Amino acid sequence: MKRCALVTGGSRGIGAATCIRLAAKGYDVALTYRTQKLAAEQVAAEVERLGRRAVVLPADLADPEQAREVVRQAADALGGLHALINNAGYVQRQPWEEISLEDWERMLAVTLTAPFLASQVAAPYMMEAGFGRIVNVSSLRALTGSAHGAHYAAAKAGLLGLTKSLALALAPHGITVNAVCPGFTATDMNREALEQRGEEIRAQIPLRRVAEPEEVAAVVAFLCSEEAGYITGETISVNGGLRMG
Protein backbone atom coordinates (compact mmCIF):
# COMPACT_ATOMS: atom_id res chain seq x y z
CA MET A 1 0.00 0.00 0.00
CA LYS A 2 1.28 3.44 -0.94
CA ARG A 3 2.42 5.58 1.99
CA CYS A 4 3.30 9.29 1.90
CA ALA A 5 5.16 11.31 4.55
CA LEU A 6 6.08 14.93 5.17
CA VAL A 7 9.28 15.61 7.11
CA THR A 8 9.80 19.22 8.15
CA GLY A 9 13.42 20.31 8.35
CA GLY A 10 14.41 17.36 6.20
CA SER A 11 17.54 18.80 4.60
CA ARG A 12 20.07 17.65 7.19
CA GLY A 13 20.69 15.87 10.48
CA ILE A 14 17.89 13.83 11.98
CA GLY A 15 15.42 15.10 9.38
CA ALA A 16 17.56 13.96 6.45
CA ALA A 17 18.20 10.58 8.05
CA THR A 18 14.46 10.20 8.68
CA CYS A 19 13.62 10.92 5.03
CA ILE A 20 16.00 8.21 3.89
CA ARG A 21 14.84 5.72 6.51
CA LEU A 22 11.19 6.25 5.61
CA ALA A 23 11.99 5.82 1.93
CA ALA A 24 13.69 2.53 2.73
CA LYS A 25 10.47 1.52 4.52
CA GLY A 26 8.39 2.28 1.42
CA TYR A 27 7.31 5.88 1.97
CA ASP A 28 7.24 8.57 -0.69
CA VAL A 29 8.63 11.64 1.04
CA ALA A 30 8.12 15.40 0.96
CA LEU A 31 10.68 17.41 2.89
CA THR A 32 10.92 21.07 3.79
CA TYR A 33 13.93 23.34 4.03
CA ARG A 34 14.41 27.03 4.78
CA THR A 35 17.91 27.85 3.53
CA GLN A 36 19.60 24.53 2.70
CA LYS A 37 18.20 23.97 -0.81
CA LEU A 38 21.17 22.01 -2.16
CA ALA A 39 21.25 19.73 0.88
CA ALA A 40 17.50 19.13 0.57
CA GLU A 41 17.90 18.22 -3.11
CA GLN A 42 20.66 15.78 -2.20
CA VAL A 43 18.38 14.09 0.33
CA ALA A 44 15.63 13.93 -2.30
CA ALA A 45 18.05 12.31 -4.74
CA GLU A 46 18.84 9.62 -2.16
CA VAL A 47 15.12 9.00 -1.59
CA GLU A 48 14.66 8.56 -5.34
CA ARG A 49 17.68 6.27 -5.52
CA LEU A 50 15.78 4.01 -3.13
CA GLY A 51 12.92 3.90 -5.62
CA ARG A 52 10.57 6.30 -3.86
CA ARG A 53 9.20 9.66 -4.90
CA ALA A 54 10.64 12.83 -3.34
CA VAL A 55 9.30 16.38 -3.22
CA VAL A 56 11.35 19.33 -1.94
CA LEU A 57 9.39 22.26 -0.49
CA PRO A 58 10.78 25.61 0.72
CA ALA A 59 9.12 26.94 3.86
CA ASP A 60 9.80 29.29 6.75
CA LEU A 61 7.78 27.59 9.47
CA ALA A 62 7.84 30.71 11.64
CA ASP A 63 5.12 31.94 9.27
CA PRO A 64 1.83 30.30 10.32
CA GLU A 65 0.39 30.28 6.81
CA GLN A 66 3.50 28.61 5.40
CA ALA A 67 3.30 25.99 8.16
CA ARG A 68 -0.21 25.17 6.99
CA GLU A 69 0.33 25.52 3.25
CA VAL A 70 3.36 23.25 3.08
CA VAL A 71 1.21 20.36 4.34
CA ARG A 72 -1.32 20.98 1.58
CA GLN A 73 1.50 21.18 -0.97
CA ALA A 74 2.97 17.89 0.22
CA ALA A 75 -0.37 16.08 0.14
CA ASP A 76 -1.20 17.46 -3.32
CA ALA A 77 2.21 16.52 -4.72
CA LEU A 78 2.29 13.01 -3.24
CA GLY A 79 -1.39 12.19 -3.61
CA GLY A 80 -2.20 12.05 0.09
CA LEU A 81 -0.54 12.06 3.49
CA HIS A 82 -0.10 9.22 5.98
CA ALA A 83 2.71 10.48 8.22
CA LEU A 84 3.83 13.88 9.50
CA ILE A 85 7.19 14.24 11.18
CA ASN A 86 7.47 17.61 12.91
CA ASN A 87 11.23 17.81 13.00
CA ALA A 88 12.14 21.39 12.03
CA GLY A 89 13.86 23.38 14.72
CA TYR A 90 17.00 25.24 15.65
CA VAL A 91 19.22 25.94 18.63
CA GLN A 92 20.00 29.40 19.96
CA ARG A 93 22.47 29.40 22.84
CA GLN A 94 21.58 32.36 25.03
CA PRO A 95 21.38 33.00 28.80
CA TRP A 96 17.71 33.27 29.71
CA GLU A 97 17.98 36.90 30.81
CA GLU A 98 19.34 37.86 27.37
CA ILE A 99 16.57 36.18 25.36
CA SER A 100 14.55 38.86 23.62
CA LEU A 101 10.80 38.67 23.09
CA GLU A 102 11.52 38.27 19.38
CA ASP A 103 13.85 35.34 20.11
CA TRP A 104 11.20 33.74 22.33
CA GLU A 105 8.37 34.18 19.85
CA ARG A 106 10.33 32.84 16.86
CA MET A 107 11.45 29.78 18.84
CA LEU A 108 7.86 28.99 19.84
CA ALA A 109 6.60 29.67 16.31
CA VAL A 110 8.99 27.20 14.67
CA THR A 111 9.20 24.58 17.39
CA LEU A 112 5.67 24.47 18.82
CA THR A 113 3.16 26.49 16.81
CA ALA A 114 4.19 25.08 13.42
CA PRO A 115 3.73 21.44 14.55
CA PHE A 116 0.30 22.36 15.95
CA LEU A 117 -0.80 24.01 12.71
CA ALA A 118 0.72 21.34 10.49
CA SER A 119 -1.03 18.63 12.48
CA GLN A 120 -4.37 20.43 12.13
CA VAL A 121 -4.02 20.40 8.35
CA ALA A 122 -2.52 16.89 8.13
CA ALA A 123 -5.07 15.04 10.27
CA PRO A 124 -7.98 15.19 7.78
CA TYR A 125 -5.79 13.64 5.08
CA MET A 126 -4.93 10.82 7.48
CA MET A 127 -8.57 10.32 8.42
CA GLU A 128 -9.45 10.06 4.74
CA ALA A 129 -6.67 7.53 4.21
CA GLY A 130 -7.63 5.46 7.24
CA PHE A 131 -4.03 5.53 8.49
CA GLY A 132 -2.09 8.21 10.31
CA ARG A 133 1.14 8.74 12.18
CA ILE A 134 2.37 12.01 13.69
CA VAL A 135 5.82 12.07 15.26
CA ASN A 136 7.09 15.18 17.04
CA VAL A 137 10.86 15.46 17.41
CA SER A 138 11.42 17.03 20.80
CA SER A 139 14.66 17.04 22.80
CA LEU A 140 16.44 15.86 25.91
CA ARG A 141 16.20 19.51 27.00
CA ALA A 142 12.41 19.22 27.21
CA LEU A 143 13.02 16.81 30.09
CA THR A 144 15.98 18.50 31.79
CA GLY A 145 15.67 22.21 31.01
CA SER A 146 18.52 24.24 29.58
CA ALA A 147 20.75 26.86 31.18
CA HIS A 148 21.60 28.31 27.77
CA GLY A 149 18.32 27.97 25.90
CA ALA A 150 15.26 28.43 28.10
CA HIS A 151 13.07 29.22 25.09
CA TYR A 152 14.28 26.08 23.29
CA ALA A 153 13.62 23.85 26.31
CA ALA A 154 10.22 25.46 26.92
CA ALA A 155 9.11 25.01 23.30
CA LYS A 156 10.31 21.41 23.18
CA ALA A 157 8.55 20.68 26.48
CA GLY A 158 5.38 22.18 25.08
CA LEU A 159 5.68 19.76 22.19
CA LEU A 160 5.35 16.88 24.67
CA GLY A 161 2.07 18.29 26.00
CA LEU A 162 0.86 18.78 22.45
CA THR A 163 1.77 15.18 21.65
CA LYS A 164 -0.37 13.79 24.47
CA SER A 165 -3.27 16.10 23.65
CA LEU A 166 -3.29 15.19 19.96
CA ALA A 167 -2.93 11.51 20.81
CA LEU A 168 -6.12 11.70 22.85
CA ALA A 169 -7.99 13.67 20.21
CA LEU A 170 -6.95 11.54 17.24
CA ALA A 171 -7.03 8.05 18.78
CA PRO A 172 -10.70 7.52 17.80
CA HIS A 173 -9.59 7.96 14.19
CA GLY A 174 -6.78 5.39 14.46
CA ILE A 175 -4.11 8.09 14.21
CA THR A 176 -1.17 7.75 16.59
CA VAL A 177 0.85 10.69 17.90
CA ASN A 178 4.19 10.23 19.63
CA ALA A 179 7.31 12.21 20.52
CA VAL A 180 10.97 11.34 20.28
CA CYS A 181 13.51 13.07 22.52
CA PRO A 182 17.04 12.81 21.12
CA GLY A 183 19.99 13.46 23.34
CA PHE A 184 23.35 14.62 21.99
CA THR A 185 23.42 13.67 18.30
CA ALA A 186 26.13 14.14 15.70
CA THR A 187 24.39 16.84 13.67
CA ASP A 188 25.28 20.30 12.38
CA MET A 189 23.17 21.74 15.17
CA ASN A 190 25.47 20.21 17.79
CA ARG A 191 28.76 20.53 15.92
CA GLU A 192 30.03 23.55 17.85
CA ALA A 193 29.22 22.08 21.26
CA LEU A 194 30.79 18.75 20.35
CA GLU A 195 33.91 20.43 19.01
CA GLN A 196 34.31 22.53 22.15
CA ARG A 197 33.14 20.07 24.82
CA GLY A 198 32.98 16.69 23.10
CA GLU A 199 35.09 14.81 25.63
CA GLU A 200 33.13 16.27 28.54
CA ILE A 201 29.79 15.50 26.90
CA ARG A 202 30.66 11.90 26.07
CA ALA A 203 31.92 11.32 29.62
CA GLN A 204 28.43 12.17 30.95
CA ILE A 205 26.70 9.62 28.70
CA PRO A 206 26.59 6.04 30.02
CA LEU A 207 27.18 4.66 26.50
CA ARG A 208 30.14 7.06 26.19
CA ARG A 209 29.23 8.32 22.73
CA VAL A 210 26.76 10.59 20.98
CA ALA A 211 23.98 9.26 18.75
CA GLU A 212 24.17 9.07 15.00
CA PRO A 213 21.20 10.71 13.22
CA GLU A 214 20.30 7.32 11.75
CA GLU A 215 19.74 5.90 15.23
CA VAL A 216 17.12 8.53 16.00
CA ALA A 217 15.60 8.16 12.53
CA ALA A 218 15.16 4.43 13.12
CA VAL A 219 12.89 5.17 16.10
CA VAL A 220 10.90 7.75 14.15
CA ALA A 221 10.44 5.34 11.25
CA PHE A 222 9.29 2.58 13.58
CA LEU A 223 6.66 4.89 15.05
CA CYS A 224 5.43 5.49 11.48
CA SER A 225 5.07 1.77 10.81
CA GLU A 226 2.12 -0.60 10.95
CA GLU A 227 3.80 -2.39 13.85
CA ALA A 228 3.64 0.72 16.05
CA GLY A 229 -0.14 0.99 15.76
CA TYR A 230 -0.75 0.45 19.50
CA ILE A 231 1.75 3.07 20.67
CA THR A 232 0.37 6.58 21.11
CA GLY A 233 0.91 9.55 23.43
CA GLU A 234 4.38 8.30 24.29
CA THR A 235 7.69 10.10 24.67
CA ILE A 236 10.62 7.92 23.64
CA SER A 237 14.11 9.05 24.66
CA VAL A 238 17.14 8.27 22.51
CA ASN A 239 19.96 9.55 24.68
CA GLY A 240 22.42 6.76 25.46
CA GLY A 241 21.23 6.55 29.06
CA LEU A 242 21.97 10.19 29.89
CA ARG A 243 18.49 10.56 31.36
CA MET A 244 16.49 7.49 32.27
CA GLY A 245 12.84 7.22 33.26
C-alpha positions in Angstrom: 0.0 0.0 0.0 1.3 3.4 -0.9 2.4 5.6 2.0 3.3 9.3 1.9 5.2 11.3 4.5 6.1 14.9 5.2 9.3 15.6 7.1 9.8 19.2 8.2 13.4 20.3 8.3 14.4 17.4 6.2 17.5 18.8 4.6 20.1 17.7 7.2 20.7 15.9 10.5 17.9 13.8 12.0 15.4 15.1 9.4 17.6 14.0 6.5 18.2 10.6 8.0 14.5 10.2 8.7 13.6 10.9 5.0 16.0 8.2 3.9 14.8 5.7 6.5 11.2 6.3 5.6 12.0 5.8 1.9 13.7 2.5 2.7 10.5 1.5 4.5 8.4 2.3 1.4 7.3 5.9 2.0 7.2 8.6 -0.7 8.6 11.6 1.0 8.1 15.4 1.0 10.7 17.4 2.9 10.9 21.1 3.8 13.9 23.3 4.0 14.4 27.0 4.8 17.9 27.8 3.5 19.6 24.5 2.7 18.2 24.0 -0.8 21.2 22.0 -2.2 21.2 19.7 0.9 17.5 19.1 0.6 17.9 18.2 -3.1 20.7 15.8 -2.2 18.4 14.1 0.3 15.6 13.9 -2.3 18.0 12.3 -4.7 18.8 9.6 -2.2 15.1 9.0 -1.6 14.7 8.6 -5.3 17.7 6.3 -5.5 15.8 4.0 -3.1 12.9 3.9 -5.6 10.6 6.3 -3.9 9.2 9.7 -4.9 10.6 12.8 -3.3 9.3 16.4 -3.2 11.4 19.3 -1.9 9.4 22.3 -0.5 10.8 25.6 0.7 9.1 26.9 3.9 9.8 29.3 6.7 7.8 27.6 9.5 7.8 30.7 11.6 5.1 31.9 9.3 1.8 30.3 10.3 0.4 30.3 6.8 3.5 28.6 5.4 3.3 26.0 8.2 -0.2 25.2 7.0 0.3 25.5 3.3 3.4 23.2 3.1 1.2 20.4 4.3 -1.3 21.0 1.6 1.5 21.2 -1.0 3.0 17.9 0.2 -0.4 16.1 0.1 -1.2 17.5 -3.3 2.2 16.5 -4.7 2.3 13.0 -3.2 -1.4 12.2 -3.6 -2.2 12.1 0.1 -0.5 12.1 3.5 -0.1 9.2 6.0 2.7 10.5 8.2 3.8 13.9 9.5 7.2 14.2 11.2 7.5 17.6 12.9 11.2 17.8 13.0 12.1 21.4 12.0 13.9 23.4 14.7 17.0 25.2 15.6 19.2 25.9 18.6 20.0 29.4 20.0 22.5 29.4 22.8 21.6 32.4 25.0 21.4 33.0 28.8 17.7 33.3 29.7 18.0 36.9 30.8 19.3 37.9 27.4 16.6 36.2 25.4 14.5 38.9 23.6 10.8 38.7 23.1 11.5 38.3 19.4 13.9 35.3 20.1 11.2 33.7 22.3 8.4 34.2 19.8 10.3 32.8 16.9 11.4 29.8 18.8 7.9 29.0 19.8 6.6 29.7 16.3 9.0 27.2 14.7 9.2 24.6 17.4 5.7 24.5 18.8 3.2 26.5 16.8 4.2 25.1 13.4 3.7 21.4 14.6 0.3 22.4 16.0 -0.8 24.0 12.7 0.7 21.3 10.5 -1.0 18.6 12.5 -4.4 20.4 12.1 -4.0 20.4 8.4 -2.5 16.9 8.1 -5.1 15.0 10.3 -8.0 15.2 7.8 -5.8 13.6 5.1 -4.9 10.8 7.5 -8.6 10.3 8.4 -9.5 10.1 4.7 -6.7 7.5 4.2 -7.6 5.5 7.2 -4.0 5.5 8.5 -2.1 8.2 10.3 1.1 8.7 12.2 2.4 12.0 13.7 5.8 12.1 15.3 7.1 15.2 17.0 10.9 15.5 17.4 11.4 17.0 20.8 14.7 17.0 22.8 16.4 15.9 25.9 16.2 19.5 27.0 12.4 19.2 27.2 13.0 16.8 30.1 16.0 18.5 31.8 15.7 22.2 31.0 18.5 24.2 29.6 20.8 26.9 31.2 21.6 28.3 27.8 18.3 28.0 25.9 15.3 28.4 28.1 13.1 29.2 25.1 14.3 26.1 23.3 13.6 23.8 26.3 10.2 25.5 26.9 9.1 25.0 23.3 10.3 21.4 23.2 8.6 20.7 26.5 5.4 22.2 25.1 5.7 19.8 22.2 5.3 16.9 24.7 2.1 18.3 26.0 0.9 18.8 22.4 1.8 15.2 21.6 -0.4 13.8 24.5 -3.3 16.1 23.6 -3.3 15.2 20.0 -2.9 11.5 20.8 -6.1 11.7 22.9 -8.0 13.7 20.2 -7.0 11.5 17.2 -7.0 8.0 18.8 -10.7 7.5 17.8 -9.6 8.0 14.2 -6.8 5.4 14.5 -4.1 8.1 14.2 -1.2 7.8 16.6 0.8 10.7 17.9 4.2 10.2 19.6 7.3 12.2 20.5 11.0 11.3 20.3 13.5 13.1 22.5 17.0 12.8 21.1 20.0 13.5 23.3 23.4 14.6 22.0 23.4 13.7 18.3 26.1 14.1 15.7 24.4 16.8 13.7 25.3 20.3 12.4 23.2 21.7 15.2 25.5 20.2 17.8 28.8 20.5 15.9 30.0 23.6 17.8 29.2 22.1 21.3 30.8 18.8 20.3 33.9 20.4 19.0 34.3 22.5 22.2 33.1 20.1 24.8 33.0 16.7 23.1 35.1 14.8 25.6 33.1 16.3 28.5 29.8 15.5 26.9 30.7 11.9 26.1 31.9 11.3 29.6 28.4 12.2 30.9 26.7 9.6 28.7 26.6 6.0 30.0 27.2 4.7 26.5 30.1 7.1 26.2 29.2 8.3 22.7 26.8 10.6 21.0 24.0 9.3 18.8 24.2 9.1 15.0 21.2 10.7 13.2 20.3 7.3 11.8 19.7 5.9 15.2 17.1 8.5 16.0 15.6 8.2 12.5 15.2 4.4 13.1 12.9 5.2 16.1 10.9 7.7 14.2 10.4 5.3 11.2 9.3 2.6 13.6 6.7 4.9 15.0 5.4 5.5 11.5 5.1 1.8 10.8 2.1 -0.6 11.0 3.8 -2.4 13.9 3.6 0.7 16.1 -0.1 1.0 15.8 -0.8 0.4 19.5 1.8 3.1 20.7 0.4 6.6 21.1 0.9 9.6 23.4 4.4 8.3 24.3 7.7 10.1 24.7 10.6 7.9 23.6 14.1 9.0 24.7 17.1 8.3 22.5 20.0 9.6 24.7 22.4 6.8 25.5 21.2 6.6 29.1 22.0 10.2 29.9 18.5 10.6 31.4 16.5 7.5 32.3 12.8 7.2 33.3 
